[in-house]
Amino acid sequence: MIQHFSYKPLFENSQIPGWSISFFYEQKRYSAEYYKDGSIEFTGLCPSDAQKTTIEKMIHELMLFHVYE
């Protein structure tokens, strides 16, 4: 489960979509950039391939709830 999820716009102009996100998963802090097309680019620590699919699914759900509601 993702904990302490936060996001902020990548650009000052809020009309340009893109967000910087950070969160904790299994007691490790991750940060990434989330783009309009739904792609996620991890910066810093990258999850294993086994975790990546699960994490990306949770991120999409959180972004739908917080940004695209």
N, C-alpha and C positions, 0 to 999 in steps of 0.2 A: 504494500500500500504506500502511495506517495504521501509524504507529510511536508508541512510548511511550504506549500506551493506558492510561489509569487511570480508575477509577470509585470513587465513594463514595456512601453513602446520602444522600438529600436530607433525610431526617427522622431525628431521634434514635431514634424508635420504629421499629425495624427491621421491624415488622409492616406498616408503611405503605410500599408499593413506590414507588420513584422514585429515580433516581440522577443524580448530577452526573458528567459524563464529560469528559475532555479527551484530546487526541491531536494528533499532527502528521500532516499529509497534504501532500505536495509542498512540503515545507519551510515550511509555514504552520501555526501553532498554532490549533486550534479548540477551543471548549468548547460544551457543550450539556447539556440535561436530557433524560433518557430516562425515559419513563413506562411504567407497567404495560401499557397497551394497545399499546405499541410505537411510540408517537409520539415524535418527536424534535424538540425546540425548540432551535435554535442560539442561543447567547448570544454577543454580540460579533461576531467575524468570521463571515460566512455564506458557504458555498461557492456557486459558480455553479450554475445549474440543471443544467447538463451534468454537474457533479461530484456534485451532491446525491444523485442516485439511487444512484450507485456507492458513495458514502460511507455512505449509510444501510444499504445491503445489508451492507457490511463490519461496521458497528456492530452490526446485528442478530446476525450470526454470532458476534461477540466476546461480546456480552451472553449469548447462549445458552450459550456455552462457560464463561464466568466466573460467571454469576449463576444460571442456570436448569439447571445440570448435574444 
